Amino acid sequence: MNYKENFIVRREVKTGKKGKIRQLAYPESRLRGVHERLKFHLNKIKQPSYLFSPRKNRSQRDNAAHHLGQRQFLTLDLKQFYPSTTDRMVKRWFVEELNMYEDVAGLLTHLVTVDGKVSFGSPLTPVLCSLVHRGMFDEIASLCDTQGLMYSVWVDDLTISGQFVPGSLLTSVREIVRRHGLKSHDVKYRLGNRPVFITGVGVVGSNLVAPNSLHLRIREHWEQYHRAVSRDEKDAMSLRLLSLLGTLRYVAGPSSTSGKKAADQMNSLRQERNLRQRAAEIRYFELTLKRSLRSETENVDAPF
């Protein structure tokens, strides 16, 4: 316990498009093993249907698909979600929800927190925070249920949707968040007549669409593919395109128009790649045959 600091790594990293500096403090060696073990056990706790991350077998696409067919959307983030989750919150959860003795709860809290808050960079932190703040998330879920609204949580991103999302709901949600010791920001109201992007996936009525950035990358890679001259260049660009087109097909859905188009393009790329490989094999066979014939001719002409 006294040597916990010896098993903590501290460093700064830039994240996001704006290059925001984040202070990481995460466990290593034996302490990381403790965090991994606790994560394993906490993941056994049944999660509510509205939680999409951290959760196994649920993706960003699933989170967006949860809001298909809705007309109005309210999204907000929990500001400084991890740094705002203090050791007091964690210990209270151990005591009140898991019925631990104070000393046991204090011991575990000391192991899973750094500098009085949860560890930013620990594998345990996502699931731990989702459980510590379950009361807050459940309270918002109940509020949405009473008004017939859809609700989902992706780590610290909250999305609420419905045919009509009243403005008073935002006031109620922010009050719940404040009462639980957190703050909300980046609040956005959107209408579904244009793509509404939820965790990077667009929702338009009953359809999911890929972000424009993905379409732009695909277009750029197609241009590079057509400019490529050598077989190696073509094959390298083909692999990248297959990956991007596979992502597009997954996001949009295999039965959608764009999904079917992506599948056709992927099949075309594979066929062209196979043709290049077959042509290379034929050239290699012809070259080997010529060398063999030349060698036999030289042996016949030899005087000994």
C-alpha positions as CSV (number, residue, x, y, z in Angstrom):
1,M,0.0,0.0,0.0
2,N,2.8,2.4,0.9
3,Y,4.5,1.8,-2.4
4,K,1.5,2.3,-4.7
5,E,3.3,5.3,-6.4
6,N,6.0,2.9,-7.7
7,F,3.3,1.2,-9.8
8,I,1.8,4.3,-11.3
9,V,2.8,5.8,-14.7
10,R,2.3,9.6,-15.2
11,R,2.4,11.3,-18.6
12,E,0.8,13.9,-20.8
13,V,-0.9,13.1,-24.1
14,K,-2.6,15.2,-26.7
15,T,-6.1,14.0,-27.6
16,G,-8.8,15.1,-30.1
17,K,-8.6,17.4,-33.1
18,K,-7.7,20.4,-30.9
19,G,-4.8,18.6,-29.3
20,K,-6.1,18.9,-25.8
21,I,-3.6,17.9,-23.1
22,R,-4.7,15.2,-20.8
23,Q,-2.9,14.1,-17.7
24,L,-2.7,10.3,-17.5
25,A,-2.0,8.4,-14.4
26,Y,-2.4,4.7,-14.8
27,P,-1.3,1.5,-13.1
28,E,1.4,-0.9,-14.3
29,S,2.9,-4.2,-13.2
30,R,1.1,-5.7,-10.2
31,L,-1.2,-2.8,-9.6
32,R,-2.5,-3.1,-13.2
33,G,-3.1,-6.8,-12.5
34,V,-5.3,-5.8,-9.5
35,H,-7.2,-3.3,-11.7
36,E,-7.7,-6.0,-14.4
37,R,-9.0,-8.5,-11.8
38,L,-11.4,-6.0,-10.4
39,K,-12.6,-5.1,-13.9
40,F,-13.3,-8.8,-14.5
41,H,-15.5,-9.0,-11.5
42,L,-17.3,-5.7,-11.9
43,N,-18.2,-6.7,-15.5
44,K,-20.3,-9.5,-14.0
45,I,-22.8,-6.9,-12.7
46,K,-25.8,-6.7,-15.0
47,Q,-25.8,-3.5,-16.9
48,P,-29.0,-1.5,-17.9
49,S,-30.2,-1.6,-21.5
50,Y,-29.4,2.1,-22.0
51,L,-25.7,1.6,-21.4
52,F,-23.8,1.0,-24.6
53,S,-20.2,1.7,-23.4
54,P,-18.4,0.3,-21.5
55,R,-20.2,-2.9,-22.5
56,K,-19.2,-6.0,-24.4
57,N,-20.6,-6.7,-27.9
58,R,-22.1,-3.2,-28.3
59,S,-20.6,-0.7,-30.7
60,Q,-21.0,3.0,-31.7
61,R,-23.3,1.8,-34.5
62,D,-25.5,0.1,-32.0
63,N,-25.7,3.3,-29.9
64,A,-26.8,5.3,-33.0
65,A,-29.2,2.6,-34.1
66,H,-31.0,2.9,-30.7
67,H,-32.3,6.3,-31.9
68,L,-33.5,5.4,-35.4
69,G,-36.9,6.7,-36.4
70,Q,-36.8,9.7,-34.0
71,R,-37.3,13.4,-35.0
72,Q,-35.7,15.4,-32.2
73,F,-32.4,14.8,-30.5
74,L,-30.7,16.1,-27.4
75,T,-27.1,15.4,-26.7
76,L,-24.8,16.4,-23.9
77,D,-21.5,15.5,-22.4
78,L,-20.5,15.0,-18.8
79,K,-17.7,17.5,-18.3
80,Q,-14.4,16.0,-16.9
81,F,-16.2,12.8,-16.2
82,Y,-13.2,10.7,-15.0
83,P,-11.4,13.5,-13.1
84,S,-14.7,14.5,-11.4
85,T,-15.2,11.0,-10.1
86,T,-13.6,11.3,-6.7
87,D,-12.4,8.8,-4.2
88,R,-15.3,9.8,-1.9
89,M,-17.8,8.8,-4.6
90,V,-16.0,5.5,-5.2
91,K,-15.9,4.6,-1.5
92,R,-19.5,5.6,-1.0
93,W,-20.5,3.2,-3.8
94,F,-18.5,0.4,-2.3
95,V,-20.2,0.9,1.1
96,E,-23.8,1.7,0.0
97,E,-24.2,-0.5,-3.1
98,L,-21.9,-3.4,-2.3
99,N,-22.4,-3.3,1.4
100,M,-18.7,-3.4,2.2
101,Y,-17.3,-2.5,5.6
102,E,-15.7,0.9,5.8
103,D,-12.1,-0.4,6.1
104,V,-12.5,-2.8,3.1
105,A,-14.1,0.0,1.0
106,G,-11.2,2.3,2.0
107,L,-8.6,-0.2,1.0
108,L,-10.2,-0.8,-2.4
109,T,-10.7,2.9,-3.0
110,H,-7.0,3.5,-2.3
111,L,-6.1,0.9,-4.9
112,V,-8.3,2.1,-7.7
113,T,-7.8,5.9,-7.3
114,V,-4.9,8.2,-7.9
115,D,-4.6,11.7,-6.4
116,G,-8.1,11.5,-5.0
117,K,-9.9,10.5,-8.2
118,V,-10.2,7.5,-10.5
119,S,-7.2,6.6,-12.6
120,F,-7.3,8.2,-16.1
121,G,-5.9,5.4,-18.3
122,S,-6.8,2.4,-16.1
123,P,-8.7,-0.5,-17.7
124,L,-10.9,-0.5,-14.6
125,T,-12.0,3.1,-14.8
126,P,-14.8,2.9,-17.5
127,V,-16.8,0.2,-15.9
128,L,-16.1,1.5,-12.4
129,C,-17.5,5.0,-13.3
130,S,-20.5,3.5,-15.0
131,L,-21.3,1.8,-11.7
132,V,-20.4,4.6,-9.4
133,H,-22.8,6.9,-11.3
134,R,-25.5,4.3,-12.0
135,G,-27.9,6.2,-9.7
136,M,-27.6,9.3,-11.8
137,F,-27.9,7.4,-15.1
138,D,-30.9,5.5,-13.8
139,E,-32.6,8.7,-12.6
140,I,-32.3,10.2,-16.1
141,A,-33.5,7.0,-17.7
142,S,-36.7,7.1,-15.5
143,L,-37.3,10.7,-16.5
144,C,-37.0,9.7,-20.2
145,D,-39.3,6.7,-19.7
146,T,-42.1,8.8,-18.2
147,Q,-42.0,11.0,-21.4
148,G,-41.7,8.1,-23.9
149,L,-38.2,9.1,-25.0
150,M,-35.2,7.0,-26.1
151,Y,-32.0,7.3,-24.0
152,S,-28.5,5.9,-24.3
153,V,-25.1,6.4,-22.6
154,W,-21.7,6.1,-24.3
155,V,-19.2,6.6,-21.5
156,D,-19.8,10.3,-20.9
157,D,-22.0,11.1,-23.9
158,L,-25.7,11.1,-23.2
159,T,-28.2,11.0,-26.1
160,I,-32.0,11.5,-25.7
161,S,-34.4,11.3,-28.6
162,G,-38.1,11.2,-29.5
163,Q,-40.8,12.6,-31.7
164,F,-40.7,15.6,-29.4
165,V,-38.1,16.4,-26.8
166,P,-39.3,19.2,-24.5
167,G,-37.0,22.0,-23.6
168,S,-37.8,21.6,-19.9
169,L,-36.2,18.1,-20.0
170,L,-32.7,19.7,-20.4
171,T,-33.2,21.6,-17.2
172,S,-34.3,18.5,-15.3
173,V,-31.4,16.5,-16.7
174,R,-28.8,19.1,-15.8
175,E,-30.2,19.4,-12.3
176,I,-29.9,15.6,-11.9
177,V,-26.3,15.7,-13.1
178,R,-25.5,18.7,-10.8
179,R,-27.1,17.0,-7.8
180,H,-24.8,14.0,-8.3
181,G,-21.7,16.1,-8.2
182,L,-21.0,16.4,-12.0
183,K,-21.3,19.1,-14.7
184,S,-22.7,18.9,-18.2
185,H,-21.6,20.8,-21.3
186,D,-21.6,20.7,-25.1
187,V,-25.4,20.6,-25.1
188,K,-27.0,20.3,-28.6
189,Y,-30.6,20.2,-29.8
190,R,-31.0,18.7,-33.3
191,L,-33.8,17.9,-35.8
192,G,-33.7,14.6,-37.7
193,N,-34.3,16.2,-41.2
194,R,-30.5,16.2,-41.6
195,P,-28.0,13.6,-40.4
196,V,-27.6,13.7,-36.6
197,F,-24.3,12.2,-35.7
198,I,-24.3,10.1,-32.5
199,T,-20.9,8.7,-31.5
200,G,-19.7,9.2,-35.0
201,V,-22.6,7.5,-36.8
202,G,-25.3,9.5,-38.6
203,V,-29.0,9.0,-38.1
204,V,-31.5,10.1,-40.7
205,G,-35.0,8.9,-40.1
206,S,-34.8,5.1,-40.2
207,N,-31.3,5.0,-41.8
208,L,-27.8,5.1,-40.6
209,V,-25.2,7.0,-42.6
210,A,-21.4,7.2,-42.5
211,P,-19.7,10.5,-41.8
212,N,-18.5,12.7,-44.7
213,S,-14.9,12.2,-43.5
214,L,-15.2,8.5,-44.3
215,H,-16.6,9.2,-47.8
216,L,-13.8,11.7,-48.4
217,R,-11.1,9.2,-47.4
218,I,-12.6,6.6,-49.7
219,R,-12.6,9.0,-52.6
220,E,-9.0,10.0,-51.9
221,H,-7.9,6.3,-51.8
222,W,-9.7,5.5,-55.0
223,E,-7.8,8.3,-56.7
224,Q,-4.5,6.9,-55.3
225,Y,-5.5,3.4,-56.4
226,H,-6.1,4.5,-60.0
227,R,-2.8,6.4,-60.1
228,A,-0.8,3.4,-58.8
229,V,1.4,1.8,-61.4
230,S,3.1,-1.2,-59.8
231,R,1.3,-4.3,-58.6
232,D,2.6,-3.8,-55.0
233,E,1.1,-0.2,-55.0
234,K,-2.2,-1.5,-56.3
235,D,-2.4,-4.2,-53.7
236,A,-1.5,-1.9,-50.9
237,M,-4.2,0.6,-51.9
238,S,-6.6,-2.2,-52.5
239,L,-6.2,-3.4,-48.9
240,R,-6.8,0.1,-47.5
241,L,-9.9,0.6,-49.7
242,L,-11.3,-2.8,-48.6
243,S,-11.0,-1.7,-45.0
244,L,-12.7,1.6,-45.6
245,L,-15.4,0.2,-47.7
246,G,-16.0,-2.5,-45.1
247,T,-16.4,0.2,-42.5
248,L,-18.9,2.0,-44.7
249,R,-20.9,-1.2,-45.4
250,Y,-21.0,-1.9,-41.6
251,V,-22.2,1.5,-40.7
252,A,-24.8,1.9,-43.4
253,G,-25.9,-1.7,-43.2
254,P,-25.5,-4.4,-45.8
255,S,-29.0,-4.1,-47.2
256,S,-28.8,-0.3,-47.7
257,T,-28.1,1.3,-51.0
258,S,-24.7,2.6,-50.0
259,G,-24.0,-0.7,-48.2
260,K,-24.7,-2.7,-51.4
261,K,-22.6,-0.3,-53.5
262,A,-19.7,-0.7,-51.1
263,A,-20.1,-4.5,-51.3
264,D,-20.0,-4.4,-55.1
265,Q,-16.9,-2.2,-55.0
266,M,-15.2,-4.6,-52.6
267,N,-16.0,-7.6,-54.9
268,S,-14.6,-5.6,-57.8
269,L,-11.4,-4.9,-55.9
270,R,-10.9,-8.5,-55.0
271,Q,-11.5,-9.7,-58.6
272,E,-8.9,-7.2,-59.9
273,R,-6.5,-8.3,-57.2
274,N,-7.0,-11.9,-58.2
275,L,-6.4,-11.1,-61.8
276,R,-3.2,-9.3,-61.0
277,Q,-2.0,-12.2,-59.0
278,R,-3.0,-14.7,-61.8
279,A,-1.1,-12.5,-64.3
280,A,1.9,-12.4,-62.1
281,E,1.9,-16.2,-61.7
282,I,1.6,-16.7,-65.5
283,R,4.5,-14.3,-66.1
284,Y,6.6,-16.1,-63.5
285,F,5.8,-19.5,-65.1
286,E,6.7,-18.2,-68.6
287,L,10.0,-16.8,-67.3
288,T,10.8,-20.0,-65.5
289,L,10.0,-22.0,-68.7
290,K,12.2,-19.8,-70.9
291,R,15.1,-20.2,-68.4
292,S,14.6,-23.9,-68.4
293,L,14.6,-24.2,-72.2
294,R,17.6,-22.0,-72.5
295,S,19.5,-24.1,-70.0
296,E,18.6,-27.3,-71.9
297,T,19.8,-25.8,-75.2
298,E,23.1,-24.8,-73.7
299,N,23.6,-28.3,-72.3
300,V,22.9,-29.8,-75.8
301,D,25.4,-27.5,-77.5
302,A,28.1,-28.2,-75.0
303,P,31.0,-30.4,-76.4
304,F,31.3,-32.4,-73.2
